[in-house]
Amino acid sequence: MTDTLLEPAAEATTTDPLFQPISIRELTLRNRVSMSPMTRYHSPDGVPGADVASYYQRRAEAGVGLIVTEGVGIDHLTSVDDPAIPHMYGKAALEGWRRVTDAVRAAGGRIFPQLWHQGPLRDPARSNRPDLVGSRPSGHWGKAGHTSYGDDYVDAMRAPTQPMSTGEIADIIAAFAGAARNAMEAGFDGVALHGGHGYLIDSFLWHETNHRDDRYGGDSARRAAFAAEIVAVVRAEIGNAPIMFRFSQHKQQDYGARLGETPEELGALLVPLAEAGVDLFDASGRVFDRPAFEGSNLSLAGWAKKLTGKPTVAIGGIGLGNGLGETLSGSSETKPLDNLQAARDAIARQEFDMAGVGRAILNDPQWVERVRTGQPFIPFDRANLGRLS
Ligand SMILES: Cc1cc2nc3c(=O)[nH]c(=O)nc-3n(C[C@H](O)[C@H](O)[C@H](O)COP(=O)(O)O)c2cc1C
């Protein structure tokens, strides 16, 4: 990542790679900027209200090409913990989402919900069902490493639980299918699946949390089977609409964890997902253009594209001078930074296809318009991590 310019370059022409349209299946996005999913905790009883609609509408009005919503719970008892996380089932929530999708579409935007099951990371104490522990492939929380969770919390969460039964696995796969069907009914343009950060789908992919010896565990192909089955049932529900899949090397349990030590290991997990129907991989990282493996300059998104042949989104620190971990821990001040040329160059040489932007768009609803018209970025206000505006 470069760290020289403080203001965005004035490249508001149609030759700017960031502002070229892109088609994913039959869906055309007006530009290459994807708003990354960010949990807001502003949907009481799982129902997104008018304030959630206007929050996304403002980003669409400012020109975001693709909005990916905050994580949204599927219809399963242990999908998400906090009751203010929105969900994708029930009349009230679906009416709320319809208001969101109408508002985004009226502003020329496109929007996918990020369907979410928290798996090992669901905190019973935060939920209104504290008697239920989180669903875990083998009962393991994961190997704790460099994490922002406190020691007491980690100790409590690490207590082993019952491995998931095949019946529970089938119920959850069906719940993803139901959520995808509901999302289409509520007017979404496609579906994003949260397959990263140590949550349920990722906990099947990750060797530290998946010790199963049935068809969902063992070698990479079997660890990918749960995710691949979800992708396949979602495809069956949503026809030709796009499926986006987020994956990450890092986990909330351990920012230093790696899903694949080598490109081959990563490919062995991602290729079956592409074959099952993923159209767009969302390569969640801390620094979007950092080389993912020794011996090559390719970023994580670059590798995902090379390995699967699918379009990819690069994420991590776009428009800002540090990573999310530093913002959360306060270990360095988060400042605006024009590091967009590296993203433009990577898109132009087809290393990856889109720029995923989290904190910068959360901080400033007008961020994409500022980039397009060459206006300076505004200062980052940490309080915006929690606000809904
Ligand atoms: C407040 C906040 C909430 C987040 N919630 C989610 C989430 O629900 N799902 C997800 O996949 N990532 C989530 N993330 C991670 C972002 O999508 C993104 O990957 C991360 O912030 C790195 O991008 P950035 O450097 O542009 O901020 C969240 C990030 C923030 C700041």
The ligand as an SDF file (V2000), in Angstrom:
LIG
                    3D

 31 33  0  0  0  0  0  0  0  0999 V2000
  -18.2370   -1.8530   12.1230 C   0  0  0  0  0  0  0  0  0  0  0  0
  -17.8440   -3.0170   11.2600 C   0  0  0  0  0  0  0  0  0  0  0  0
  -18.6750   -4.1200   11.1420 C   0  0  0  0  0  0  0  0  0  0  0  0
  -18.3310   -5.1930   10.3160 C   0  0  0  0  0  0  0  0  0  0  0  0
  -19.2150   -6.2430   10.1510 N   0  0  0  0  0  0  0  0  0  0  0  0
  -18.9570   -7.2080    9.2250 C   0  0  0  0  0  0  0  0  0  0  0  0
  -19.9480   -8.1660    8.8770 C   0  0  0  0  0  0  0  0  0  0  0  0
  -21.0890   -8.1520    9.3510 O   0  0  0  0  0  0  0  0  0  0  0  0
  -19.6130   -9.1110    7.9640 N   0  0  0  0  0  0  0  0  0  0  0  0
  -18.3710   -9.1550    7.3790 C   0  0  0  0  0  0  0  0  0  0  0  0
  -18.1130  -10.0320    6.5470 O   0  0  0  0  0  0  0  0  0  0  0  0
  -17.4320   -8.2330    7.6780 N   0  0  0  0  0  0  0  0  0  0  0  0
  -17.6980   -7.2450    8.5530 C   0  0  0  0  0  0  0  0  0  0  0  0
  -16.7840   -6.2480    8.7680 N   0  0  0  0  0  0  0  0  0  0  0  0
  -15.5190   -6.2340    7.9910 C   0  0  0  0  0  0  0  0  0  0  0  0
  -15.6590   -5.3480    6.7450 C   0  0  0  0  0  0  0  0  0  0  0  0
  -16.5910   -5.8860    5.8190 O   0  0  0  0  0  0  0  0  0  0  0  0
  -14.3110   -5.1960    6.0060 C   0  0  0  0  0  0  0  0  0  0  0  0
  -13.9010   -6.4550    5.5440 O   0  0  0  0  0  0  0  0  0  0  0  0
  -13.2400   -4.6160    6.9070 C   0  0  0  0  0  0  0  0  0  0  0  0
  -13.7220   -3.4660    7.5840 O   0  0  0  0  0  0  0  0  0  0  0  0
  -11.9860   -4.2640    6.0950 C   0  0  0  0  0  0  0  0  0  0  0  0
  -12.2960   -3.2940    5.1290 O   0  0  0  0  0  0  0  0  0  0  0  0
  -11.8410   -1.7450    5.3540 P   0  0  0  0  0  0  0  0  0  0  0  0
  -10.3660   -1.7900    5.6180 O   0  0  0  0  0  0  0  0  0  0  0  0
  -12.2060   -1.0680    4.0580 O   0  0  0  0  0  0  0  0  0  0  0  0
  -12.6020   -1.2160    6.5250 O   0  0  0  0  0  0  0  0  0  0  0  0
  -17.0980   -5.1740    9.6040 C   0  0  0  0  0  0  0  0  0  0  0  0
  -16.2670   -4.0620    9.7270 C   0  0  0  0  0  0  0  0  0  0  0  0
  -16.6250   -2.9860   10.5130 C   0  0  0  0  0  0  0  0  0  0  0  0
  -15.7280   -1.7790   10.5730 C   0  0  0  0  0  0  0  0  0  0  0  0
  1  2  1  0
  2  3  1  0
  2 30  2  0
  3  4  2  0
  4  5  1  0
  4 28  1  0
  5  6  2  0
  6  7  1  0
  6 13  1  0
  7  8  2  0
  7  9  1  0
  9 10  1  0
 10 11  2  0
 10 12  1  0
 12 13  2  0
 13 14  1  0
 14 15  1  0
 14 28  1  0
 15 16  1  0
 16 17  1  0
 16 18  1  0
 18 19  1  0
 18 20  1  0
 20 21  1  0
 20 22  1  0
 22 23  1  0
 23 24  1  0
 24 25  2  0
 24 26  1  0
 24 27  1  0
 28 29  2  0
 29 30  1  0
 30 31  1  0
M  END
$$$$
